[in-house]
């Protein structure tokens, strides 16, 4: 077989796997970052690393489990570069999120359903804050200023909310 064909097939296979699991990967990363654009940055870095290491991926195994491990290392590297540990959740919270997300017997839509159930238990203003930051991409400082509060107050609320969601996965 022509090596170019093999490379092309491998690239196609990688792209298919990445696109299939990209939303789940970004969701896991976003749960551990304050800013949506940080999650996208980490995802981009992780995707580049995944492609470089794709020859270590064994066909027929769980791509998501393999990819989330690479994403984990990229998230740690990203946080070291920024030297902003307060913008990311660490330690047990991260490990718990990864372990619970990687449970093979649990379909991804059940995880989303559980997240939705947790959101239903939160006060409306907290859900609005989560949506404003993670869905609409608004800056926390701008939100805080519009409510006459210190940004640190909202960063703390977001950290508490992320932990609550992750602990209920």
Backbone bond lengths (Angstrom), bond angles and torsions (degrees), N, CA, C in turn:
res aa  C-N    CA-C-N  psi(-1)  N-CA   C-N-CA  omega(-1)  CA-C   N-CA-C  phi
1 X - - - 1.457 - - 1.525 108.68 -
2 X 1.270 115.88 144.54 1.455 123.23 179.90 1.538 109.55 -66.98
3 X 1.359 118.67 127.78 1.469 120.72 179.88 1.520 113.05 -56.42
4 X 1.320 117.78 -33.89 1.463 120.72 179.31 1.520 110.47 -64.55
5 X 1.336 116.62 -40.75 1.456 120.62 176.29 1.521 111.18 -60.86
6 X 1.326 116.94 -44.15 1.458 121.35 179.76 1.525 110.28 -62.27
7 X 1.332 117.25 -44.86 1.461 121.06 178.30 1.521 111.05 -61.90
8 X 1.304 115.87 -41.92 1.460 120.99 179.27 1.527 110.92 -64.22
9 X 1.312 116.56 -42.71 1.468 120.78 178.18 1.523 110.72 -64.01
10 X 1.324 116.16 -42.04 1.458 121.53 -179.61 1.543 110.08 -63.70
11 X 1.321 116.17 -42.09 1.457 120.53 177.82 1.523 110.77 -63.60
12 X 1.319 116.78 -43.23 1.461 121.23 177.88 1.527 110.43 -61.34
13 X 1.322 116.84 -44.42 1.468 121.88 179.11 1.536 110.31 -61.73
14 X 1.337 116.41 -44.92 1.462 120.65 178.77 1.526 111.07 -60.89
15 X 1.325 116.32 -48.68 1.469 120.25 179.72 1.519 111.88 -59.33
16 X 1.317 116.42 -41.21 1.466 120.21 178.64 1.532 110.34 -62.31
17 X 1.331 117.03 -48.09 1.469 120.83 179.24 1.525 111.39 -61.87
18 X 1.320 116.68 -44.75 1.456 120.11 -178.40 1.528 111.01 -63.47
19 X 1.316 116.99 -45.77 1.471 119.73 -179.56 1.527 111.93 -65.96
20 X 1.318 117.06 -33.92 1.468 121.12 178.36 1.520 111.02 -63.55
21 X 1.324 117.22 -37.66 1.464 121.54 -173.36 1.524 114.19 -108.47
22 X 1.327 117.67 -0.05 1.461 120.95 -174.22 1.528 112.74 -58.01
23 X 1.312 117.96 -47.01 1.471 120.17 -177.77 1.523 111.41 -61.06
24 X 1.334 117.16 -41.14 1.462 120.19 178.59 1.522 111.30 -66.05
25 X 1.319 116.80 -39.17 1.469 120.74 178.42 1.526 110.51 -65.03
26 X 1.316 116.96 -47.03 1.467 120.37 -179.88 1.527 110.17 -63.33
27 X 1.326 117.58 -37.81 1.466 121.17 178.43 1.522 110.73 -60.88
28 X 1.328 116.97 -44.60 1.466 120.56 178.50 1.520 111.19 -64.10
29 X 1.319 116.77 -43.97 1.462 120.91 -179.57 1.529 109.95 -66.22
30 X 1.330 116.52 -43.19 1.469 120.79 -177.93 1.523 111.55 -63.86
31 X 1.329 117.11 -30.63 1.460 120.08 178.54 1.519 111.65 -65.16
32 X 1.318 116.33 -16.55 1.462 120.66 -175.72 1.515 113.53 -113.56
33 X 1.319 117.28 6.52 1.458 120.87 177.49 1.518 109.26 -124.89
34 X 1.288 116.08 159.54 1.463 120.70 -179.98 1.519 111.48 -85.46
35 X 1.318 116.75 -36.83 1.448 120.40 -174.98 1.520 111.05 -108.42
36 X 1.325 115.20 139.03 1.464 120.61 178.42 1.533 110.75 -60.25
37 X 1.329 116.90 -40.27 1.464 119.12 -178.45 1.534 111.27 -66.78
38 X 1.343 118.09 -27.58 1.461 119.84 175.06 1.524 110.55 -66.08
39 X 1.323 116.42 -41.24 1.470 120.66 178.24 1.524 110.33 -62.15
40 X 1.324 116.46 -40.47 1.465 119.98 178.26 1.529 111.23 -66.57
41 X 1.342 116.77 -39.20 1.466 120.44 177.20 1.525 110.82 -61.25
42 X 1.316 115.88 -46.62 1.468 120.32 179.79 1.523 109.64 -62.92
43 X 1.330 116.82 -41.09 1.470 120.22 179.85 1.522 110.56 -62.47
44 X 1.326 117.43 -41.80 1.468 120.93 178.90 1.527 110.90 -62.67
45 X 1.321 116.09 -44.67 1.470 120.18 178.84 1.523 110.53 -63.31
46 X 1.318 115.30 -42.32 1.468 120.10 179.83 1.528 110.72 -64.01
47 X 1.331 117.33 -40.55 1.469 120.82 -179.49 1.531 110.76 -62.87
48 X 1.324 116.42 -40.41 1.468 119.83 178.42 1.528 109.69 -64.21
49 X 1.313 116.51 -44.54 1.470 120.59 178.86 1.527 110.77 -64.48
50 X 1.320 116.65 -40.77 1.476 120.15 178.55 1.524 110.71 -59.30
51 X 1.325 116.38 -43.51 1.466 118.88 -179.99 1.527 110.58 -64.69
52 X 1.333 116.24 -43.19 1.473 119.46 178.74 1.525 111.60 -61.35
53 X 1.325 117.07 -32.02 1.467 121.22 -176.97 1.530 112.81 -103.46
54 X 1.317 116.41 10.27 1.473 118.97 -173.75 1.522 112.58 -61.03
55 X 1.311 117.77 -24.90 1.463 119.10 178.38 1.529 111.75 -68.21
56 X 1.344 118.40 -14.02 1.469 121.15 176.04 1.530 111.93 -87.51
57 X 1.336 116.66 -12.35 1.465 119.95 179.08 1.526 108.87 -76.85
58 X 1.329 115.58 129.89 1.459 120.99 -179.95 1.523 109.47 -92.73
59 X 1.331 115.94 119.90 1.463 120.80 179.47 1.527 108.94 -56.05
60 X 1.321 115.58 140.92 1.458 121.14 179.21 1.521 113.64 91.50
61 X 1.351 116.98 -8.20 1.462 119.40 176.23 1.526 108.79 -96.61
62 X 1.314 116.39 176.39 1.467 122.02 -175.13 1.533 110.55 -78.11
63 X 1.326 116.11 107.01 1.463 121.54 -179.79 1.515 110.81 -60.23
64 X 1.347 117.86 -40.33 1.454 120.95 -177.05 1.531 110.76 -60.80
65 X 1.322 117.87 -44.73 1.466 120.51 179.65 1.525 110.61 -61.40
66 X 1.307 116.14 -42.05 1.462 121.14 178.89 1.532 109.84 -64.44
67 X 1.317 116.32 -46.18 1.468 121.94 -176.08 1.526 111.92 -68.62
68 X 1.326 117.73 -35.83 1.470 119.51 -177.65 1.520 110.36 -68.95
69 X 1.316 117.29 -30.36 1.465 119.58 176.45 1.528 110.86 -66.84
70 X 1.305 116.21 -42.88 1.466 119.94 177.21 1.527 109.74 -64.74
71 X 1.321 116.65 -41.50 1.469 121.13 178.35 1.524 110.75 -60.94
72 X 1.314 116.42 -37.89 1.466 121.40 179.09 1.533 110.06 -60.26
73 X 1.313 116.78 -47.39 1.465 119.81 179.62 1.526 111.13 -65.23
74 X 1.314 117.11 -39.02 1.464 119.93 178.46 1.524 111.10 -65.56
75 X 1.322 117.28 -37.33 1.461 121.21 177.40 1.526 110.25 -63.49
76 X 1.318 117.15 -42.65 1.467 121.10 177.52 1.530 110.80 -64.40
77 X 1.317 116.72 -43.85 1.466 120.17 177.93 1.517 111.20 -62.18
78 X 1.317 115.85 -42.91 1.460 121.53 179.69 1.527 110.41 -58.86
79 X 1.320 116.50 -43.69 1.461 119.91 -178.36 1.522 111.63 -67.20
80 X 1.336 117.03 -35.60 1.468 119.64 177.47 1.521 110.58 -66.31
81 X 1.314 116.33 -40.02 1.459 119.86 179.99 1.528 109.98 -63.34
82 X 1.301 116.67 -43.65 1.465 120.03 -179.26 1.519 112.97 -74.51
83 X 1.319 115.95 -25.70 1.469 121.65 -174.81 1.516 110.29 51.87
84 X 1.317 113.72 40.88 1.462 120.41 179.88 1.518 108.67 -126.65
85 X 1.293 117.61 67.08 1.457 122.01 -174.74 1.533 112.09 -58.39
86 X 1.319 117.09 -25.89 1.458 118.66 -178.66 1.526 112.37 -72.99
87 X 1.323 118.33 -10.91 1.468 120.39 178.81 1.514 111.61 -87.94
88 X 1.340 117.78 -6.21 1.453 121.25 -177.61 1.517 110.14 -130.87
89 X 1.309 117.11 151.31 1.453 121.38 172.85 1.519 108.01 -90.04
90 X 1.321 116.29 144.33 1.453 120.12 -175.55 1.523 111.84 -126.45
91 X 1.341 113.56 -178.38 1.458 123.25 168.89 1.504 114.54 56.97
92 X 1.316 115.27 -128.88 1.461 121.33 -173.92 1.521 112.61 -58.59
93 X 1.316 117.40 -38.37 1.456 119.98 -178.50 1.517 110.27 -59.33
94 X 1.327 116.63 -46.01 1.457 119.52 -179.89 1.520 111.09 -65.77
95 X 1.313 116.39 -48.12 1.465 120.28 -178.17 1.526 110.68 -59.80
96 X 1.313 116.69 -42.32 1.463 120.77 179.60 1.522 110.80 -63.53
97 X 1.324 116.99 -43.11 1.464 120.14 179.76 1.519 110.89 -62.44
98 X 1.321 117.04 -44.17 1.461 120.59 -179.08 1.518 110.54 -65.48
99 X 1.331 117.28 -46.88 1.466 120.46 -178.89 1.525 110.89 -60.22
100 X 1.321 115.96 -45.17 1.467 118.83 -177.81 1.516 111.78 -70.60
101 X 1.311 117.52 -33.12 1.457 120.98 179.28 1.517 110.98 -72.63
102 X 1.324 116.79 -30.39 1.457 120.75 -174.65 1.525 113.60 -87.10
103 X 1.309 119.72 -0.23 1.457 120.66 -178.78 1.519 109.12 -61.41
104 X 1.350 116.91 113.74 1.458 120.00 -173.32 1.528 113.55 -66.91
105 X 1.315 117.82 -26.27 1.459 119.13 -177.62 1.513 112.98 -79.09
106 X 1.311 116.10 -3.19 1.444 119.89 -174.65 1.523 110.94 -111.76
107 X 1.326 118.48 112.91 1.468 120.10 178.98 1.533 110.59 -63.75
108 X 1.336 114.84 149.29 1.459 120.22 -176.60 1.523 112.23 -60.56
109 X 1.323 118.08 -34.42 1.465 119.03 -178.54 1.530 111.63 -64.93
110 X 1.335 118.32 -25.11 1.463 120.27 175.20 1.522 110.70 -69.23
111 X 1.327 116.56 -34.96 1.463 120.15 177.44 1.524 109.23 -64.39
112 X 1.332 116.63 -45.31 1.461 120.03 178.78 1.525 110.87 -62.76
113 X 1.315 116.49 -37.26 1.466 120.58 178.74 1.530 110.28 -63.82
114 X 1.330 116.35 -41.19 1.465 119.42 178.82 1.527 111.15 -67.77
115 X 1.335 116.79 -37.63 1.470 119.16 176.20 1.521 109.36 -62.10
116 X 1.323 116.24 -44.05 1.461 120.33 178.95 1.527 110.79 -60.50
117 X 1.335 117.39 -40.81 1.467 120.92 178.73 1.528 111.26 -63.05
118 X 1.326 117.32 -38.88 1.468 120.53 176.83 1.520 109.47 -64.97
119 X 1.328 116.68 -43.68 1.471 120.14 179.76 1.522 111.58 -59.92
120 X 1.324 117.01 -34.34 1.470 120.54 179.58 1.529 112.17 -66.84
121 X 1.338 117.28 -21.65 1.471 120.51 -179.98 1.525 112.23 -87.27
122 X 1.326 116.90 -10.84 1.466 120.67 -176.40 1.528 111.22 -86.41
123 X 1.324 116.54 152.09 1.473 120.02 174.03 1.531 110.02 -61.79
124 X 1.316 115.89 150.25 1.460 121.48 -176.57 1.529 112.05 -56.42
125 X 1.332 117.74 -40.34 1.463 119.41 -178.21 1.528 111.72 -64.99
126 X 1.338 117.39 -30.43 1.466 120.21 178.63 1.537 110.63 -74.10
127 X 1.318 116.23 -39.95 1.464 120.24 176.78 1.526 109.28 -64.41
128 X 1.334 116.34 -41.38 1.464 120.24 177.99 1.532 111.06 -61.05
129 X 1.332 116.96 -39.35 1.462 120.70 177.99 1.526 110.67 -63.73
130 X 1.329 117.12 -46.91 1.463 121.18 178.42 1.527 111.28 -58.51
131 X 1.315 116.31 -46.65 1.464 120.64 -179.23 1.526 111.22 -64.96
132 X 1.314 116.75 -41.53 1.467 120.45 -179.36 1.523 111.04 -61.14
133 X 1.330 116.97 -41.09 1.461 120.42 -176.30 1.527 111.32 -81.73
134 X 1.347 117.31 -49.87 1.457 119.85 -170.29 1.524 114.82 -90.77
135 X 1.300 117.91 -23.97 1.461 119.86 179.67 1.521 110.42 -100.58
136 X 1.329 115.97 -50.22 1.460 119.82 -177.04 1.523 112.99 -84.69
137 X 1.337 117.68 -15.99 1.457 121.62 176.55 1.520 115.02 75.80
138 X 1.334 116.81 23.15 1.467 119.60 178.82 1.524 110.71 -73.02
139 X 1.312 115.90 149.46 1.456 122.83 179.70 1.531 109.67 -78.02
140 X 1.324 116.61 135.96 1.464 121.91 -178.53 1.526 110.90 -61.22
141 X 1.318 117.24 -38.99 1.472 120.50 -179.31 1.526 110.97 -63.00
142 X 1.314 116.10 -39.65 1.463 120.45 179.16 1.529 110.85 -66.32
143 X 1.337 116.23 -42.89 1.472 120.72 178.40 1.523 109.75 -61.51
144 X 1.331 116.70 -46.44 1.468 120.88 -179.55 1.524 110.96 -60.48
145 X 1.330 116.06 -44.94 1.470 120.08 -179.72 1.526 111.18 -61.67
146 X 1.335 116.40 -38.60 1.468 118.99 -179.05 1.527 112.73 -67.86
147 X 1.333 116.72 -20.34 1.463 121.25 178.13 1.529 112.28 -104.59
148 X 1.337 116.36 3.43 1.455 120.39 179.50 1.517 113.63 68.63
149 X 1.317 117.18 29.44 1.466 122.23 -178.66 1.518 110.07 -116.45
150 X 1.316 115.39 163.10 1.466 120.99 176.21 1.531 108.90 -76.22
151 X 1.339 118.15 139.36 1.476 120.66 178.81 1.523 112.61 -55.23
152 X 1.348 117.16 -36.79 1.471 120.55 -179.22 1.533 110.73 -56.86
153 X 1.332 117.51 -34.67 1.464 121.60 178.34 1.529 110.37 -58.54
154 X 1.315 116.26 -44.68 1.456 120.44 -178.60 1.528 112.19 -74.98
155 X 1.323 117.31 -35.18 1.466 119.22 174.98 1.532 109.83 -61.45
156 X 1.331 116.30 -42.70 1.467 120.15 178.60 1.527 111.43 -63.63
157 X 1.326 116.37 -41.82 1.469 119.82 178.38 1.522 110.74 -62.39
158 X 1.325 116.94 -42.50 1.467 120.51 179.13 1.529 111.44 -63.75
159 X 1.321 117.14 -40.03 1.465 120.40 177.67 1.521 110.35 -62.40
160 X 1.321 117.40 -44.58 1.465 121.29 178.38 1.525 111.08 -62.81
161 X 1.321 116.80 -42.02 1.457 120.93 -179.79 1.524 111.47 -65.36
162 X 1.333 117.32 -42.95 1.468 120.48 178.09 1.523 110.64 -60.54
163 X 1.317 116.21 -44.64 1.473 119.96 179.00 1.518 111.41 -62.21
164 X 1.322 116.44 -41.34 1.463 119.73 179.52 1.524 110.78 -63.35
165 X 1.314 116.61 -43.04 1.469 120.44 179.33 1.519 109.97 -64.48
166 X 1.313 117.17 -48.20 1.462 121.00 -178.42 1.526 111.40 -62.76
167 X 1.318 117.29 -41.52 1.463 120.31 -179.98 1.518 112.81 -66.74
168 X 1.320 117.28 -18.96 1.461 120.88 178.87 1.522 113.08 -101.75
169 X 1.327 118.49 9.10 1.465 120.83 177.39 1.505 110.99 -71.61
